[in-house]
């Protein structure tokens, strides 16, 4: 081979190496993708349109939170560049959105991402790239069972919600006839399994367990079947608009069981409004000991920030989640220091212990445990602006791995 050919071969080899080193799919001990001297680029996705658009307010809350942090000086002199995309709660749209975030926008980390099915569609790709992912907005176990190096979550497990509310219904209220309407995917089925585990321990079973699809809007037959079953309590694991349809249809046929709702329906003021007051009396799980309109100094600051950046949107639980859920990420970024890499962020997140943000429920992570909490409270809606906490903070007790085996049966 002559000198020219050797030189050409060497140049091609170096060029390929450079491409490999710069590829977002490669990781090393000093991965600073998405970090410059002045910015940290963080990405997210969720439903700003479509059947679950009400949940998109979570992303707006996160955006307002990051803007507030930037106004206050940023993180070690860097401002957060938050890039978020609308996937309409459709996994087929989530996939290209996340590929664009990673391959084109070159994000450093992920903040949120709404929905079990959408997030599952992109989880493997995110893990392949070892991108730090702070709290997928989903209570499925797939993010933390088993522990995954790059994923941290503070979102309560749907299993745990089901268990905690079912114990209350069966043991405290001595209800024996239980029904459930659940979204026909891992989100809804996880809630079903959590409730079912408690029922089995008390030698009970659902008198009705009715699946719904995301696109379902006529639920009159579901409600009729619930009434015929004699269910005294009904658990709701659905989209907000479907929950409103269910309560409206129930009122028409004078069916008034005790309703129990998942955390995903915990924006009380919103639910009260879209159900025209029928949400009064509903019990629901809640990841905080504080309501959005509380006079707590931090809550007031968050509320003012959201109203400043999204004056045409309504402040409520979902917007507040966008702030509260990302407090541990900000703490991790601060602890990671000026020389920020993906690896240093993950290391910093693993040192967070008993962190109490505005929610008032401690969050802890370690290298072996990235599920920040299994604690929550149960609230009961009293009016459009008032809720009452049932008891105190409750800790879940079941082994998620055991319930995951039950889920696989569905």
N, C-alpha and C positions, 0 to 999 in steps of 0.2 A: 504493500500500500504506500503510495507516495506521500510526501509531506502535506500537499494540499488536501488530499482525502483525509489524512489523519486530523488535520486542523478542522475540516468540515465536520467530521464525526464527533470531535471533541466539543465543538460549538453546539451541535444538535443535542449531545448528551447533557451539557450544561443547561441548555434551554429547557429540556424535559425536567431536569431536577428543579429548576426555578419554578416551573409550573406546579410541580408536585408540592414544593414548599409553600407556595402561595394559595394552594387549593383550600377552600373552606372545609373540605372533607378530611384534611390532614390535621392532626393535633400534635403538639409538642409541649415541652415543659414551660415554654414562655409564650403561650398563645395569647396575643393581644389583638386578635381580629375584632374590629369594631371599636377600638380604643385609639384616640389620638391625644394630642396634648391638651385639646380643648373640649372633646366630646366623648361620650359613651353612648353607642347606639344600641338601643334595646327594642325588641320587636314583640308584637302580639297580634292576635286575631280574634274575631268573634262576630256575632250576628248584629250588625247595624241595620240590617233589613231581614225580611223573611219572618217565619212563624215564631221565632224566639227573639225578635228584635228588642224586646224589653230588657233582656239580659245584656244587651250591648252597652247599656249604661255603665256596666262595670268597667269597660275599657275607657269610657269617658272620664270616670272617676280616677283611674290610674293616670291618664293623660294630665288631668288637672293637678294631681298630686306631684307628678314629676315637674310640671311647670312651676309649681309652688317651690319645690326644692331648688330649681334653677334660679328663681328669683332671690332665694335666700343664700345664694353663693355656690350651689351645685355640690359636687362631691370632689373634695381635694382640688378645687379649681376647675373641674370639668363639668360641663352641662350635659344633661341627659337628652339625647335625641331619640324620642319615642316614635317608632314607626308602627302603626297598626292597620290591619286590613280587614275588610268585611268579607266573611265567608258564608253569611246567611244561614249559619247552622247546618251547612251542607258539607259533609266530608269530601265530596268530589271537588268542592271549591277550596277547602282547607289545604289540600295537598299542594296545588300550584301556588297558593298564597304563602305558605311556609317555605317552599323551595325558593321563591323570590326573596323572601326575607333573609334566608341564609346565603344563597348564592349570589344575589345581586345587591341587596342592601347591606350584606355582610354584618349582620347584627352580632353583638358581643354576647348578649344573654336574652332570655325570654321572660316576659312578665305576664303571667296569666295564660290566656287561651281558653275560650269558653266551650264547654261541652264534652261529654264522654266520647261519643262516636267521632266527632271532629278531631279531638286530641289523639285518639287511638290511631287514626289514619296517618298521623305524622310522627308518632312517638319513636318509631324505629329510626327514622331518618335523623331526628334530633339527637338521639342517643349515639348514632354512628359518628356524628360530628362533635359529640361531647360538649354540647352547648348548655351552660347553666340555665336551668328552667325553674323559676320561682313560682310555685303554687298554680298548677293547672286548675282552672275553675271547674272542678268536677270532684265529687266525692267517691269516685271509683277507687278500687284498691290497686289498679294497674300501675300507678305512679310510685307506690312506696312498698308494695309487697311482691317480690322482695325489694330491699333497699337498692336504689340505683344511684350511682355516684353523682350524677348531675342534676337530679330532680329533687326538689324540696317542696313540701306542701303544708299549708295550714288549713286547708278546706276540710271540714268534717266528713268522715266517711258516711256514705248512704247506709251502709250496714249498721253503723253506730246510731244514726238517726232512728232507723226503724226499730232497733232494739230498745232504745231509751224511751221512745213514745209508746211502744207496745207494752212495755212493763208498766208504764203509767196507766194505760187504758185497762189492762187486765188485772193488775194488782191493786192499784189505787181506786179505780172507778168500777172494778168488778164487771167489766164488759166481757161477754162471752161470745157474742155474734159480731165478727169482724169482717169487713170487706175492704177491698183495695182496688183502685184504678191506677194503673201504672203504664208508663211509656214502654213500648215493647222493644227495649234494648237494654244494655248493661246498666244504664242509669236507673231505669224503672225496676228492673229485675233485682238490682242490689237492694233497693228499698223493700221489695217484696220478701227477699230472703231474710233481711234483718228482722222484719215483723214475724215471719213464719217461724224462725228459730224460737222466739219467745212463746208463740202459740203452741208449738210442739211440747215445750217444757211444761205447759199447763194442760196438756192433752186436749188441745183445741186445734181447729183448722179454719181457714177462711170459709165463710159461707158464700163468698163470691170473690173471685180474683180476675179482674177484667183488663186485658191489655188494650192500649190505644196506640195508633200510629201518629207520628208527628203531624201528618197532614189531615187527621180526622177533625171534623168540625161539627158533625151531627152526632151527639152523644146521648140522645134521648133514650135509645134502647139500652145503653149501659146503665143509665139512671133507673130505668124501669126494672131492670134485672136486679139492681141493688135493693130496691124497695121490696121486690118479690122475695128476695133472700132473707129479709128481716134483719139485715145488718144494722146494729145499733151504733157502730163506729165505722167510719170509712177513712182510709188513708189515701192521700193524694200524692202521687209522684208523676206529675204532668207538667206541660207548659203552662204559664200563667193564663193564657187565653182559654185553654181547655178547662182549667180549674174554674174559671168564671162561667163557662158554658155549663159545666156540671152543676154548680150551685144554682144557676138560673133555672135549669131544667128541673132540678129537685124542688125548687119553690113552686113551680107550676103544678106539680103533682102532689104537693104537700108532703114531701118526704124530708124530714129534718133529723138526720143522725148527728152524732158528734163527729165533726170533721177534724182530722189530724193531717197536717201538711208538711212536706219536706222543706228544708232550708231554701230550696230554689224558689219557693213561693213566700219567702219571708219579708218581702217588701210590703209591709202591712198597709201603709197608706195607699199604695198602688192597688193592692188587691181589694181593699175596701172600696176604692173608687170604681174599678172595673166590674165589681160584683154588685154595685149599687147598694152597698151596706150589708150584703149577705155574709161578708167575711167576719162580721162580729161574732165572737164566741169560738172562732177557729183556734185550735192549738197548733203551734208550729215550732220547729227547732230553730235555734238562733245561735250564731257563733260569737256573740258579744254580750256583755252585760250592760250595754248602753244603747240608747235609741238615737236615730239620726238628728232629732231636734233637741237633744240634751244640751244643757248650758255648759257642759264641760269645756274648759278652755281650748283643748286640742280639737274637740268636735266643732266648736265655733270657728276655729281657724280653717279647718277642712271645709266646712260648709261655705264659708266666705270665698275660699279659693275656687270651689266648684262653680258657685254662682257667678264668679268673675269670668271664668273661661267658658262656661256653658250656660249663659243667662237664659236661653230658651228651653233648657231641660230642667226637669224636676229633680230636686235633691231628695234622696231617699236611701233605703237600705242598699240597693244595688250600687249606687254611686259611692256610698260610704265604703262598701266592700273593696272598691277599686283603690281607695286610700289605705284602709286597714290591712288588706292582704299583702301590700307591698312594703309595709314598714320593716319587716325582717330583711328584705332585699336591700333597702337603703342602709340598714345597720351593717349588713354584710359588706356592702361596697365601701362603707366608711372604715370598717375594720381591716379590709384588704389592703388599705394604704395607697399611697401615691403610685407605686409600681404595680399597677393593676394588670392581672392576667386572669384568664378563665380559671386557671388552677388556684390562684391565690384567693379568688372569690369563693370557690368551693371549699377551700380550707377554712376561710373565715366563717362561712355559713355553718360549718361543722362545730364551731365553738360557741354558737348562740345558745344560751341556757337561761331558762325562766325569764325570757323577754316578755314584758307586758307593755303592749302598745295601747292604743285607744280602746281596743276591745275588752281589756281587763282580764283576759284568759291567757295564762302563761304559755309561751312557745319555746320549745327546746329542740335542738338538733344535735346529732352526733354522727360520726362516720358510719355507725351501724343502724341509725334510725333517722329517716328523713320525713317521718310523719310528725309534724310539729305539735299536734295536740289531738286528743281523743275526747276532749271536754266540750260541752255546750250547755245551753240553757233551753228550757221550754217556755215559750211565751203564749199568752192568750190575748187575742185582739179584743179590745174593749170598745174602741171607736176608731174613727179615722186617724186620730192622733195619739191614742192611749193604748198601751199594752201592759199586761201584768205578768211578772215572772212567776212561773209555777215552781215553787221550791227554790233550790239553789243550783249552782253549777253541778252538772251530772257528768260522771266519767263512764265511758263505755268499758265493758269487761270481756266481751267475747274475743276470741282469737280470729283476726281477719282471715288468716289462711284457712281456717275451718269453714268460715262462711263462703270463702272463695270456691271451695270444693262444692258446696251446696249450689252456688251460682252456676257452676258448670253443668248441672243437671237441667238447667233451663236454656 
